[in-house]
Amino acid sequence: MTDIRLRPIPLTDPAHGRGGLPLAGGWVRFTHLERLARGRAPEIVAAADLPEAVLAPFLAPRAAIAGLSLDRPRLMGIVNVTPDSFSDGGQHGQTDAAVARGQALLSEGADLLDIGGESTRPGAAELPAEAEAARVVPVIAGLRAAGVTAPVSLDTRKSAVAKAGLDAGADILNDVSGLRFDPALAGVAAAANAPLILMHSIGTPETMQDMAATAYDDVLLDAYDALAAAVAQAEAAGVPRARILVDPGIGFGKTLEQNMALLSRIGLFHGLGCGILLGVSRKGMIGRLADEPVAARRGPGSAAIGLWAVAQGVQMLRVHDMDMHRQALALWQALVAR
């Protein structure tokens, strides 16, 4: 495998008009790319100088995920059915409260929901599959019983929980371990024809931050290569690339500087030929950069990073503060459309 990677450089000024090439069939256009390789300074190359086969992953429109087209930015609402999540642990731990939270997020503009029953905050211990399923299955079933038709994603690392969640009415599987924890999860997704989100992480939630400082040669290229391997693993299990989203895993086994390196060049992950999901909402890096120790007050910083990512062509944002993100995105889109 070549060690050279390409990142499309978005055209952001309206003076460019509709020039350039469309990125992934979406709202961003580009004429040049940044060429990145280990141990070498970045280089800028013109798209016109590259072969069609090299440009193909950047130009191919991304397929719809669970009926949601990716030709415009999408918002995923977070419903944590946990007592110990870093931001809102315990607030929606009961089924009725979690169902109500999901309905509220949808009324505020969420395109889909992500239901999680196991905390993956730094230092969190593993939860047995039976206990995790007991948390999330009633919520998924309750949402469907309440008439929710929007796509529902299940945030789990475990194939047994994944199967139970799909049987209860979930549409998408979101694996924060990128198939490292339980490779059989890919087969569960394939058997159900379910889309699969693969996130980059290292170690386990208990150990990942202890490993972060020494885990990478080049965090950007290491995360890219790890996700490329995870996508190939999912494809081998029967999940088509068109049904896979990738997530660089901000805050999962990364230092602040490593998180910033990923965010600043997040467009690199378009080269995998998959839609990109970003989950940075209320995370610790925002608290450090914005001097805000209270997670629930980090919505503005979360939205700022979200707009940066959308300007790089990221198709989906996983967020807590839905109305704030919806308003920010609506204003950004209104300006871009002029």
C-alpha positions as CSV (number, residue, x, y, z in Angstrom):
1,M,0.0,0.0,0.0
2,T,1.4,3.4,-1.0
3,D,2.0,5.8,1.9
4,I,0.8,8.8,-0.1
5,R,-2.6,10.2,0.8
6,L,-4.6,13.0,-0.7
7,R,-6.8,15.6,0.9
8,P,-9.1,17.8,-1.2
9,I,-8.7,21.5,-0.4
10,P,-12.2,23.1,-0.4
11,L,-13.1,26.3,-2.3
12,T,-14.9,28.4,0.3
13,D,-15.1,31.9,-1.2
14,P,-18.2,32.8,-3.3
15,A,-15.9,34.4,-5.9
16,H,-15.1,30.9,-7.1
17,G,-18.7,30.5,-8.2
18,R,-19.4,26.9,-9.2
19,G,-15.9,26.2,-10.4
20,G,-14.0,23.1,-9.4
21,L,-15.0,19.5,-8.9
22,P,-17.8,18.4,-6.6
23,L,-16.5,16.5,-3.5
24,A,-18.4,13.3,-2.9
25,G,-21.5,14.5,-4.7
26,G,-22.0,17.2,-2.0
27,W,-21.8,20.9,-1.4
28,V,-18.0,21.3,-1.4
29,R,-15.9,21.8,-4.5
30,F,-12.2,21.7,-5.1
31,T,-9.5,22.2,-7.7
32,H,-6.4,21.2,-5.7
33,L,-5.4,18.5,-3.2
34,E,-2.8,18.3,-0.5
35,R,-0.5,15.3,-0.9
36,L,0.6,13.8,2.5
37,A,3.2,11.2,3.2
38,R,5.1,10.1,6.2
39,G,8.4,12.0,6.7
40,R,7.7,14.4,3.9
41,A,6.5,18.0,3.8
42,P,2.9,18.4,2.4
43,E,2.6,19.3,-1.3
44,I,-0.2,20.9,-3.2
45,V,-1.2,19.2,-6.5
46,A,-3.8,20.2,-9.1
47,A,-6.7,17.9,-9.5
48,A,-6.4,18.3,-13.3
49,D,-2.9,16.7,-13.1
50,L,-4.2,13.5,-11.4
51,P,-5.5,10.4,-13.1
52,E,-9.3,9.7,-13.1
53,A,-8.8,6.6,-11.0
54,V,-7.0,8.6,-8.3
55,L,-9.8,11.2,-8.2
56,A,-12.6,8.6,-8.2
57,P,-13.0,8.2,-4.4
58,F,-13.3,12.0,-4.0
59,L,-15.8,12.5,-6.9
60,A,-18.2,9.5,-6.4
61,P,-21.5,10.6,-4.7
62,R,-22.0,9.0,-1.4
63,A,-24.9,6.6,-1.2
64,A,-27.9,7.3,1.1
65,I,-27.6,5.8,4.6
66,A,-30.8,4.3,6.0
67,G,-32.7,6.5,3.5
68,L,-30.9,9.7,4.3
69,S,-29.1,11.2,1.4
70,L,-25.7,12.6,2.0
71,D,-25.8,15.4,-0.5
72,R,-26.4,17.8,2.4
73,P,-25.1,17.8,6.0
74,R,-27.0,15.6,8.5
75,L,-27.4,15.9,12.3
76,M,-27.4,12.8,14.5
77,G,-28.9,13.3,18.0
78,I,-27.3,11.7,21.0
79,V,-29.4,9.7,23.4
80,N,-27.2,8.2,26.2
81,V,-29.0,5.6,28.2
82,T,-26.2,5.4,30.8
83,P,-25.6,6.6,34.4
84,D,-22.0,7.6,33.7
85,S,-21.5,9.3,30.3
86,F,-19.2,12.3,30.5
87,S,-21.8,14.9,29.5
88,D,-25.3,13.8,30.4
89,G,-24.9,10.5,32.3
90,G,-28.0,9.6,34.2
91,Q,-30.3,12.2,32.7
92,H,-32.0,9.8,30.3
93,G,-31.2,6.5,32.0
94,Q,-34.9,5.4,32.3
95,T,-36.7,4.2,29.1
96,D,-39.4,6.8,29.2
97,A,-36.9,9.7,29.7
98,A,-34.7,8.3,26.8
99,V,-37.7,8.0,24.5
100,A,-38.8,11.5,25.3
101,R,-35.2,12.8,24.7
102,G,-35.2,11.2,21.3
103,Q,-38.5,12.7,20.4
104,A,-37.3,16.1,21.5
105,L,-34.1,15.9,19.4
106,L,-36.2,15.0,16.4
107,S,-38.5,17.9,16.9
108,E,-35.5,20.2,17.1
109,G,-34.2,19.0,13.7
110,A,-32.3,15.8,14.2
111,D,-32.2,13.6,11.0
112,L,-31.5,10.5,13.0
113,L,-30.8,9.3,16.6
114,D,-27.9,7.4,18.1
115,I,-28.8,5.3,21.2
116,G,-26.0,4.2,23.5
117,G,-26.1,2.1,26.6
118,E,-22.4,1.7,27.5
119,S,-20.3,4.7,28.5
120,T,-17.1,5.0,26.4
121,R,-15.7,8.0,28.2
122,P,-12.0,7.8,29.2
123,G,-11.6,5.4,32.1
124,A,-15.0,3.7,31.7
125,A,-15.2,0.0,32.5
126,E,-16.7,-2.5,30.1
127,L,-20.4,-3.3,30.6
128,P,-21.6,-6.9,30.1
129,A,-23.6,-7.4,26.9
130,E,-26.8,-8.5,28.8
131,A,-26.8,-5.3,30.9
132,E,-26.2,-3.1,27.8
133,A,-29.0,-4.7,25.8
134,A,-31.3,-4.3,28.8
135,R,-30.7,-0.6,28.6
136,V,-31.0,0.1,24.9
137,V,-33.5,-2.5,23.5
138,P,-36.5,-1.0,25.4
139,V,-35.6,2.5,24.2
140,I,-35.4,1.5,20.6
141,A,-38.6,-0.5,20.9
142,G,-40.2,2.4,22.7
143,L,-39.3,4.9,20.0
144,R,-40.8,2.7,17.4
145,A,-43.9,2.1,19.5
146,A,-44.2,5.9,19.8
147,G,-44.3,6.3,16.1
148,V,-40.8,7.4,15.4
149,T,-39.9,6.6,11.8
150,A,-36.6,8.4,11.6
151,P,-33.4,6.2,11.4
152,V,-32.1,4.9,14.7
153,S,-28.4,4.1,15.1
154,L,-27.2,1.8,17.9
155,D,-23.9,2.7,19.5
156,T,-22.4,-0.6,20.6
157,R,-19.1,-2.6,20.3
158,K,-20.8,-6.0,20.8
159,S,-22.4,-8.2,18.2
160,A,-25.0,-9.7,20.6
161,V,-26.2,-6.2,21.5
162,A,-26.2,-5.2,17.9
163,K,-28.4,-8.1,16.9
164,A,-30.8,-7.4,19.7
165,G,-31.0,-3.7,18.8
166,L,-31.6,-4.4,15.1
167,D,-34.4,-6.9,16.1
168,A,-35.9,-4.1,18.2
169,G,-36.0,-1.7,15.3
170,A,-32.6,-0.1,15.0
171,D,-31.4,0.7,11.4
172,I,-27.7,1.5,11.8
173,L,-24.8,0.1,13.9
174,N,-22.2,2.5,15.3
175,D,-19.0,0.7,16.5
176,V,-16.6,3.0,18.4
177,S,-13.9,0.2,18.3
178,G,-13.9,-0.1,14.5
179,L,-14.4,-3.9,14.8
180,R,-11.4,-4.3,17.1
181,F,-13.5,-5.3,20.1
182,D,-15.9,-7.8,18.4
183,P,-15.2,-8.5,14.7
184,A,-18.4,-10.5,14.5
185,L,-20.4,-7.3,14.6
186,A,-19.6,-6.8,10.9
187,G,-21.4,-10.0,10.1
188,V,-24.4,-8.9,12.0
189,A,-24.6,-5.7,10.0
190,A,-24.1,-7.7,6.7
191,A,-26.9,-10.2,7.6
192,A,-29.3,-7.3,8.3
193,N,-28.2,-5.1,5.4
194,A,-27.6,-2.5,8.0
195,P,-25.3,0.5,7.5
196,L,-22.2,0.4,9.7
197,I,-20.3,3.3,11.3
198,L,-16.6,2.5,12.0
199,M,-14.7,4.8,14.4
200,H,-11.0,5.0,15.0
201,S,-9.9,4.3,18.5
202,I,-7.1,2.5,20.4
203,G,-7.1,0.2,23.4
204,T,-10.3,0.3,25.4
205,P,-12.1,3.2,27.1
206,E,-10.3,2.2,30.3
207,T,-6.8,2.4,28.7
208,M,-7.0,4.6,25.6
209,Q,-5.9,7.9,27.1
210,D,-2.9,6.3,28.9
211,M,-1.8,5.1,25.5
212,A,-2.4,8.3,23.5
213,A,0.9,10.1,23.9
214,T,3.0,7.2,22.4
215,A,0.5,5.4,20.2
216,Y,1.1,7.1,16.9
217,D,3.9,7.8,14.4
218,D,1.6,10.2,12.5
219,V,-1.9,10.4,14.1
220,L,-3.6,11.5,10.8
221,L,-2.1,8.8,8.6
222,D,-2.3,6.2,11.3
223,A,-6.0,6.8,11.8
224,Y,-6.5,6.8,8.1
225,D,-4.8,3.5,7.6
226,A,-6.6,1.9,10.6
227,L,-9.9,3.0,9.2
228,A,-9.0,1.7,5.7
229,A,-8.2,-1.7,7.3
230,A,-11.5,-1.6,9.2
231,V,-13.5,-0.8,6.0
232,A,-11.8,-3.6,4.2
233,Q,-12.6,-6.0,7.1
234,A,-16.3,-4.9,7.0
235,E,-16.3,-5.4,3.2
236,A,-14.9,-8.9,3.6
237,A,-17.7,-9.7,6.0
238,G,-20.3,-8.6,3.4
239,V,-20.9,-4.9,4.2
240,P,-20.7,-2.9,1.0
241,R,-18.5,0.3,1.2
242,A,-21.6,2.3,0.2
243,R,-23.2,1.4,3.5
244,I,-20.2,2.4,5.6
245,L,-19.5,5.7,7.4
246,V,-16.1,6.4,9.0
247,D,-15.4,8.5,12.1
248,P,-11.8,9.7,13.0
249,G,-12.6,9.2,16.7
250,I,-11.9,12.6,18.3
251,G,-11.1,12.2,21.9
252,F,-10.7,8.4,21.8
253,G,-7.1,7.8,22.6
254,K,-5.8,11.1,21.4
255,T,-4.1,14.1,23.0
256,L,-5.4,17.6,22.4
257,E,-2.7,18.2,19.7
258,Q,-3.6,14.9,18.0
259,N,-7.3,15.8,18.0
260,M,-6.4,19.1,16.4
261,A,-4.2,17.4,13.8
262,L,-7.2,15.2,12.8
263,L,-9.7,18.1,12.7
264,S,-7.5,20.4,10.7
265,R,-7.2,17.9,7.9
266,I,-10.3,15.9,8.4
267,G,-11.0,16.0,4.6
268,L,-8.3,13.4,4.2
269,F,-10.9,10.7,5.1
270,H,-12.9,11.4,1.9
271,G,-10.2,9.3,0.2
272,L,-11.7,6.2,1.8
273,G,-14.8,6.6,-0.5
274,C,-17.2,6.6,2.5
275,G,-19.3,9.2,4.2
276,I,-17.7,10.8,7.2
277,L,-19.3,11.2,10.7
278,L,-17.8,13.6,13.3
279,G,-18.5,13.2,17.0
280,V,-16.9,16.1,18.9
281,S,-19.9,17.4,20.8
282,R,-19.1,18.7,24.3
283,K,-15.8,16.8,24.4
284,G,-12.9,17.7,26.7
285,M,-10.8,19.4,24.0
286,I,-13.5,22.0,23.6
287,G,-13.4,22.6,27.4
288,R,-9.7,23.1,27.2
289,L,-9.6,25.4,24.2
290,A,-12.6,27.5,25.3
291,D,-11.9,27.4,29.0
292,E,-15.2,25.8,29.8
293,P,-15.1,23.1,32.4
294,V,-18.8,22.3,32.3
295,A,-19.6,19.8,29.5
296,A,-23.2,21.0,29.1
297,R,-22.0,24.5,28.3
298,R,-19.8,23.5,25.4
299,G,-22.5,23.7,22.8
300,P,-21.2,26.8,21.0
301,G,-17.7,25.4,20.7
302,S,-19.1,22.1,19.5
303,A,-21.1,24.0,16.8
304,A,-18.0,26.0,15.7
305,I,-16.0,22.8,15.1
306,G,-19.1,21.3,13.4
307,L,-19.2,24.1,10.9
308,W,-15.5,23.8,10.2
309,A,-16.0,20.1,9.5
310,V,-19.1,20.7,7.2
311,A,-17.0,23.2,5.3
312,Q,-14.5,20.3,4.7
313,G,-17.4,18.2,3.3
314,V,-18.1,16.1,6.4
315,Q,-21.6,14.7,5.9
316,M,-22.8,14.0,9.4
317,L,-22.4,15.5,12.9
318,R,-23.2,13.6,16.1
319,V,-24.4,16.2,18.6
320,H,-26.1,16.9,21.9
321,D,-27.3,20.5,21.4
322,M,-29.5,20.0,18.5
323,D,-31.3,23.3,18.1
324,M,-28.0,25.2,18.4
325,H,-26.4,23.1,15.7
326,R,-29.5,23.3,13.5
327,Q,-29.5,27.1,13.6
328,A,-25.8,27.3,13.0
329,L,-26.0,25.0,10.0
330,A,-29.0,26.7,8.6
331,L,-27.2,30.1,8.6
332,W,-24.0,28.6,7.2
333,Q,-26.0,26.9,4.4
334,A,-27.8,30.1,3.5
335,L,-24.5,31.9,3.1
336,V,-22.9,29.1,1.0
337,A,-26.0,28.9,-1.3
338,R,-25.7,32.6,-2.2
